[in-house]
Amino acid sequence: MITTHLTIKNMCCGRCIIEVKRIFEKIGLLTHQVNLGEVIVETEISRELQEKLEQKLEEHGFAIALSTDEKLTVDIQRLLVSYLHEYLMAKEKALTISNYLSAQLNKSYKLLSTVFKQVTGIAIERYFIKLKVEKAKELLILNEIDIAEIAWLLGYSSSQNFSTYFKRETGKTPLEYKNDPIPERIHLPSLIPKNFKQ
């Protein structure tokens, strides 16, 4: 069976997987597998069909990663989302981001950091802080655990340290954000570097 592997930019959650799969099927491409940042289709894709696919993906905020550096950046973004959920949220604090990324991608963190910054214009660490802040906003809105627990889950050394980072990013303390009747969020599908203030 002939398959085509495509790396898709700006995918970050289950909704993105569903949407990308729908886009492929809508233009007549059967997907064999759809994961964050990756689609495998069961055929070769003609130039004409690829152009149509690129247009449809772009209409929904996605794009095909063409260069090696873009593909590596997509892998880094996917792994950072995975790291947030698998390690931090699971209370597993054994691996640092740099060790995790290096081990998963079998490349030096210095190389990964350089490529990510060149492609996105934002450092890996800054991007990860944004991911953590958006996860914190979600947890604050759910109101199921207290601020100290959120700080600990997200790997901050203390509630005060968490509050400092949170206020720097949002302009509000976690408590102010939690009590806001209409809290502002960047939903995960929109959490791509072009939407960040540097």
Residue, then its C-alpha position, 0 to 999 in steps of 0.5 A: m500500500i502506498t502512503t503519504h506522510l504529511t507534517i501539519k503545523n498548528m495542531c495541538c489538541g483532539r479537536c485539531i485532529i478531528e478538524v484536520k481529518r474532516i478537511f482531508e476527507k472533504i477533499g477526497l483523501l482517506t486518512h490512514q492515521v491522524n495524530l497531532g502534527e501528522v497525517i498519513v494518507e493511503t495514496e500519493i497526493s497529486r500536485e493539484l490535490q496538494e494545492k487544494l489541501e493546502q488552501k483548505l488547511e490554511e482556511h482553518g489555521f493549519a498548514i503543511a510543514l515543508s522544510t526539515d526545520e518546520k517539521l522538527t518545530v511541529d514535533i517540538q510543539r507536539l511534544l511540549v503539549s504531551y510533556l505538559h499533560e503526561y509529566l507535569m499534570a501526571k505529577e511526574k517531575a523527573l524529566t526536564i523539558s530539555n532532557y525530554l525533548s532531546a530524548q524523544l527527538n534524539k537531538s541536542y537541546k541546543l539544536l532543537s532550541t535554535v531551530f525552534k527559535q528560527v522557525t517560530g521567533i519564540a524560544i522553547e521556554r517562552y512557548f512552554i510558559k504560555l502553554k502552562v499559563e493557558k493550562a492554568k487558566e483552564l484549571l482556574i475556570l474549572n475551579e476543581i483544585d486550589i491555586a496552590e495545587i495548580a502551581w504544584l501541578l504545573g511545576y512551579s516551586s511555590s504559589q507565589n512563583f506561579s502567581t508572579y509568572f501568571k500575572r506577568e503573562t495575563g496582567k492579573t493574579p490567579l485569584e483575579y482571573k478566577n473571579d473574572p466573570i468573563p475570563e480571557r483565554i487563548h484556546l489550545p487550537s490558537l496557541i501557536p507562536k504567531n499569537f504570542k506577545q514577545 
